[in-house]
Amino acid sequence: MNSEFRIQNSESNGFSRFAQDGFQIINSLVSENVCDELTAALSPLFDHQIKLAKNRIGGVRNLLRTNPLVSAFAKSPAITRLLHQTANRDFFAVRAIFFDKNPDANWLVPWHQDLAIAVANQIKTPGFTAWSMKDEILHVHPPEEILAAMITLRIYLDDCDASNGGLKVIAGSHRSGKIPTAKIAQLTAASKPVICEVKKGGALLMRPLLLHSSSPAESPCHRRVLHLEYAAQKLPNGLAWFDN
């Protein structure tokens, strides 16, 4: 993959609804060759993890540090320019995770917001709560304003629709900030979710505070996604992003 990664023309990259809805589908962002290159590099890692995970299913994490291909892709000028175009801010990559929902790993993700970030160190800091370890990496819930400024970019390495566990979102829910767990069921029951159907090579931009979920695939097949998280600011009080 070239260090100056090139994105393709997109059918839906006007971003006119991103601020309002909290998500944007981008058609034909990357070529099939790039998808296949990422798939070839990442699928063996996921298969190995599944063999070791017993009943616990998750993604392959820490890829910005361990996989040069993913790091080059996530940090490429073309991607960072795309994010700047989306929200008129400068962003830097802070986390990369690879998921593969398939017949042997077909799971349910309940409605939630992405509230945790991966950090390099633990320093008691106002507004930073719920410290935990996940896959031997330190995580914490930061203040709402840090999450509100972040963007997630999901690159689809296979076709994804309602039948194979496509992501469901509640448009505009990110504008409610951090939503108490007790209110999530009430809010989702009163809202009509959007199923994000994305073709291979397409992408989904979303805010971490957007309510989202994913059902088990009705027709299980590979649904491989490279999940990239971007921040717009450094952390306070000596705290540092784990993957930056």
C-alpha positions as CSV (number, residue, x, y, z in Angstrom):
1,M,0.0,0.0,0.0
2,N,1.4,3.4,-0.9
3,S,2.2,5.7,2.0
4,E,0.2,8.4,0.2
5,F,-3.0,6.4,0.3
6,R,-5.6,7.6,-2.2
7,I,-9.4,7.5,-1.6
8,Q,-11.8,7.1,-4.4
9,N,-14.6,9.5,-5.4
10,S,-17.5,9.1,-3.0
11,E,-21.2,9.3,-3.8
12,S,-22.1,10.5,-0.4
13,N,-19.3,12.7,0.9
14,G,-21.1,16.0,1.1
15,F,-21.4,15.5,4.9
16,S,-24.4,17.8,5.0
17,R,-26.2,15.6,7.6
18,F,-23.2,14.5,9.6
19,A,-23.5,17.1,12.4
20,Q,-27.3,16.5,12.7
21,D,-27.5,12.8,12.4
22,G,-24.1,11.8,13.9
23,F,-23.3,9.4,11.0
24,Q,-22.6,9.4,7.3
25,I,-22.3,6.5,4.8
26,I,-19.5,7.0,2.3
27,N,-19.8,4.9,-0.9
28,S,-16.8,3.5,-2.7
29,L,-14.2,5.1,-0.4
30,V,-11.4,2.6,-1.1
31,S,-10.6,0.2,-3.9
32,E,-11.3,-3.6,-3.7
33,N,-7.5,-4.1,-3.9
34,V,-7.0,-2.1,-0.7
35,C,-9.8,-4.1,1.0
36,D,-8.3,-7.4,-0.1
37,E,-4.9,-6.3,1.2
38,L,-6.2,-5.4,4.6
39,T,-8.3,-8.6,4.7
40,A,-5.3,-10.7,3.9
41,A,-3.3,-9.1,6.7
42,L,-5.9,-9.0,9.4
43,S,-8.1,-12.1,8.9
44,P,-5.4,-14.6,10.2
45,L,-5.0,-12.5,13.3
46,F,-8.7,-12.6,14.0
47,D,-8.9,-16.4,13.3
48,H,-6.0,-16.9,15.8
49,Q,-7.7,-14.8,18.4
50,I,-11.0,-16.7,18.1
51,K,-9.1,-20.0,18.7
52,L,-7.7,-18.6,21.9
53,A,-10.8,-16.7,23.1
54,K,-13.0,-19.7,24.1
55,N,-16.4,-18.2,24.6
56,R,-15.3,-14.5,24.5
57,I,-15.6,-12.9,21.1
58,G,-14.0,-9.6,20.4
59,G,-12.0,-7.7,17.8
60,V,-8.2,-7.7,17.2
61,R,-7.0,-4.6,19.0
62,N,-3.8,-2.5,19.3
63,L,-3.4,-2.5,15.5
64,L,-1.9,1.0,15.3
65,R,1.1,-0.3,17.2
66,T,1.4,-3.8,15.9
67,N,0.4,-3.6,12.2
68,P,2.3,-1.2,9.9
69,L,-0.3,-1.6,7.2
70,V,-3.2,-0.5,9.4
71,S,-1.1,2.3,10.9
72,A,-0.1,3.7,7.4
73,F,-3.7,3.5,6.3
74,A,-5.2,5.1,9.4
75,K,-2.6,8.0,9.4
76,S,-2.5,8.6,5.7
77,P,-3.0,12.2,4.6
78,A,-6.0,11.3,2.5
79,I,-7.9,9.9,5.5
80,T,-7.0,12.8,7.8
81,R,-8.0,15.3,5.0
82,L,-11.3,13.5,4.7
83,L,-11.9,13.8,8.5
84,H,-11.0,17.5,8.4
85,Q,-13.5,18.0,5.6
86,T,-16.2,16.2,7.7
87,A,-15.9,18.3,10.9
88,N,-13.5,21.1,10.1
89,R,-11.0,20.0,12.7
90,D,-7.6,18.2,12.6
91,F,-7.8,14.6,13.8
92,F,-5.2,12.0,14.7
93,A,-5.7,8.2,15.0
94,V,-5.9,6.8,18.5
95,R,-7.3,3.3,18.1
96,A,-7.7,0.6,15.4
97,I,-9.8,-2.6,15.8
98,F,-10.6,-5.4,13.3
99,F,-13.9,-7.3,13.5
100,D,-15.1,-10.3,11.5
101,K,-18.7,-11.4,12.1
102,N,-18.9,-14.8,10.4
103,P,-20.5,-18.2,10.9
104,D,-18.1,-19.1,13.7
105,A,-18.2,-15.7,15.4
106,N,-21.7,-14.4,15.1
107,W,-22.6,-12.2,18.1
108,L,-25.1,-9.6,19.4
109,V,-24.1,-6.1,20.3
110,P,-26.8,-4.4,22.4
111,W,-27.6,-0.7,22.1
112,H,-24.8,1.4,23.6
113,Q,-22.5,4.4,23.2
114,D,-18.7,4.1,22.8
115,L,-17.7,5.7,26.1
116,A,-14.3,4.2,26.8
117,I,-10.9,5.3,25.3
118,A,-7.6,3.5,25.5
119,V,-4.9,5.3,27.5
120,A,-1.2,4.8,28.2
121,N,-1.3,5.7,31.9
122,Q,-3.5,6.1,34.9
123,I,-3.5,9.5,36.6
124,K,-6.4,10.6,38.8
125,T,-8.1,13.4,36.8
126,P,-11.4,15.1,37.3
127,G,-14.0,13.8,34.8
128,F,-12.2,10.6,34.0
129,T,-14.0,7.6,35.5
130,A,-14.6,3.8,35.2
131,W,-11.0,2.8,34.9
132,S,-10.6,-0.8,33.6
133,M,-8.3,-3.2,31.8
134,K,-9.4,-4.6,28.4
135,D,-7.0,-7.0,26.7
136,E,-4.3,-5.8,29.0
137,I,-4.8,-2.2,27.9
138,L,-5.9,0.5,30.2
139,H,-9.3,2.1,29.5
140,V,-11.2,5.0,31.0
141,H,-14.4,7.0,30.4
142,P,-13.4,10.6,29.6
143,P,-15.5,13.7,29.9
144,E,-18.3,14.1,27.4
145,E,-16.6,16.9,25.5
146,I,-13.7,14.6,24.5
147,L,-16.0,11.9,23.2
148,A,-18.1,14.5,21.4
149,A,-15.1,15.8,19.5
150,M,-14.0,12.3,18.3
151,I,-14.9,10.5,15.0
152,T,-15.0,6.8,14.2
153,L,-14.3,5.6,10.7
154,R,-15.4,2.1,9.9
155,I,-14.0,0.7,6.6
156,Y,-16.1,-2.2,5.2
157,L,-14.0,-5.0,3.7
158,D,-17.1,-7.0,2.7
159,D,-20.6,-6.1,1.6
160,C,-22.7,-5.5,4.7
161,D,-26.5,-5.3,4.9
162,A,-29.3,-6.1,7.4
163,S,-29.0,-9.9,6.8
164,N,-25.4,-10.2,8.0
165,G,-25.3,-8.0,11.1
166,G,-25.2,-4.5,9.7
167,L,-24.8,-1.7,12.3
168,K,-28.0,-0.1,13.5
169,V,-28.0,3.5,14.7
170,I,-30.4,6.1,16.2
171,A,-29.9,9.2,14.2
172,G,-29.2,12.3,16.2
173,S,-28.8,10.5,19.5
174,H,-25.2,11.7,19.9
175,R,-26.6,15.2,20.5
176,S,-28.0,14.0,23.9
177,G,-24.5,13.5,25.3
178,K,-23.8,10.6,27.6
179,I,-27.1,8.8,28.0
180,P,-27.8,7.0,31.3
181,T,-28.1,3.2,30.8
182,A,-31.6,3.2,32.2
183,K,-32.8,5.5,29.5
184,I,-31.2,3.8,26.5
185,A,-34.0,1.1,26.2
186,Q,-36.6,3.8,26.5
187,L,-35.0,6.0,23.8
188,T,-34.4,3.1,21.4
189,A,-37.9,1.8,21.8
190,A,-39.3,5.2,20.9
191,S,-37.0,5.7,17.8
192,K,-36.8,4.1,14.4
193,P,-33.2,2.8,13.9
194,V,-31.3,3.1,10.7
195,I,-29.6,0.0,9.4
196,C,-26.3,1.1,7.8
197,E,-25.9,-1.0,4.7
198,V,-22.5,-0.5,3.1
199,K,-20.8,-2.1,0.2
200,K,-17.3,-3.4,0.1
201,G,-14.9,-0.5,-0.1
202,G,-17.4,1.9,1.5
203,A,-17.2,3.4,5.0
204,L,-19.3,4.7,7.8
205,L,-18.4,7.9,9.7
206,M,-19.9,8.2,13.1
207,R,-19.7,9.9,16.5
208,P,-18.8,7.7,19.4
209,L,-21.8,9.0,21.4
210,L,-24.2,7.9,18.7
211,L,-26.4,5.0,20.0
212,H,-25.7,1.9,17.9
213,S,-26.1,-1.9,18.0
214,S,-25.7,-4.9,15.9
215,S,-27.8,-8.1,15.6
216,P,-26.4,-11.5,14.9
217,A,-26.3,-12.2,11.2
218,E,-29.3,-14.0,9.8
219,S,-27.2,-15.2,6.9
220,P,-23.8,-15.6,8.4
221,C,-20.9,-14.8,6.1
222,H,-17.8,-12.7,6.5
223,R,-18.6,-9.2,7.6
224,R,-15.1,-7.7,8.1
225,V,-14.7,-4.2,9.3
226,L,-11.7,-2.1,10.2
227,H,-12.8,0.2,13.0
228,L,-10.7,3.4,13.4
229,E,-11.1,6.0,16.1
230,Y,-9.8,9.6,15.8
231,A,-9.4,12.3,18.4
232,A,-9.1,16.0,18.0
233,Q,-7.3,17.0,21.2
234,K,-4.6,15.9,23.6
235,L,-5.6,14.6,27.0
236,P,-5.2,16.7,30.1
237,N,-3.1,16.4,33.3
238,G,-0.4,14.2,31.8
239,L,-2.8,11.5,30.5
240,A,-1.9,10.1,27.0
241,W,-3.7,8.2,24.3
242,F,-2.5,4.6,24.2
243,D,-2.1,4.4,20.4
244,N,-0.7,7.9,19.6
